Amino acid sequence: MEKDKVDLVLKDITKLPSISSVVTKVLEKLQKPDVNITDLATEISKDPAITASVIKLSNSAYYRASKPIRTVQEALMTLGTKTVKEIVLVTAAKGILAQDLNQYQLEAAQLWTASLLVAEMSSKISIHKKLGLDKDLAFTSGLLCSVGKIVLAQFFQPVMNDLRAELKDFKEPFPVLEKKYFGYTHMEVSEILLKQWNFPNELVDVAAHYLNPEASQVNPLLTSVVHVASILIVVSGIGIDIGGESVPLSPFALQKTGITDLDIQNYFTHIPDLQAGLADLLNM
């Protein structure tokens, strides 16, 4: 059991993946109904990398701006605060998720592609099923679900042989093995990280429960959407890791979202189109 070692890392902020303070402040400002566009633009502009990304992606085919965008304020005025928030989070997520996770048998490109596809599929499901969820909320909720794997991956090596041997005949979802060997599931670590980054409770809750949506306490519907999206992407073979397809679709999530077998077939069919449409974000 590596739990003591994981505990030490989780208590040491310097050893955890970090996120720009600008991201946290932007999220805080956007939770207020009277957010000031100029103040928001000033905050975003404090981080040169995020500023450059906002301007670049605002002009991409994915976001389809109606006119050329030259500044963060123009992006906010043209695309809206929700879309710019999405761009800010995508930029921050790329910096964290675009790395190899050899222990999980994931290359950087696979992890990043899967993360974006889960986000995009979550958005598409919320629109298609008319669930009353903001598509940007669904997108951002799906984006960082796997971030806890970044932390746990570093503890695999000492137990890898035992873990692989047990995995051969293991019938339960892979997070059960994570818990056994590391004392945490990657969802629990994701929850800790998002709390550390001062993310809104809805996003924290999704990260903590996206593989067991029936346990969601804040927004079970949103968590169910991300659950279905994440399972569909894994089953399609994109971002499939050492755990394989060990987590089944939750009947609770299907009931909560009203997703049918026909819907699932339709979503599978359109995954290549989703991936093609994400080209600008995948190659940012």
Secondary structure, DSSP 8 states (H G I E B T S, - for coil): --HHHHHHHHH-GGGS----HHHHHHHHHHTSTT--HHHHHHHHTTSHHHHHHHHHHHTSTTTT-SS---SHHHHHHHH-HHHHHHHHHHHHHHHHHSS-BGGGTB-HHHHHHHHHHHHHHHHHHHHHTT-S--HHHHHHHHHTTTTHHHHHGGG-GGGHHHHHHHHTT--S-HHHHHHHHHSS-HHHHHHHHHHHTT--HHHHHHHHHTTSGGG-SS-HHHHHHHHHHHHHHHHTTSS--TTTT-S---HHHHHHHT--HHHHHHHHHHHHHHHHHTHHHHT-
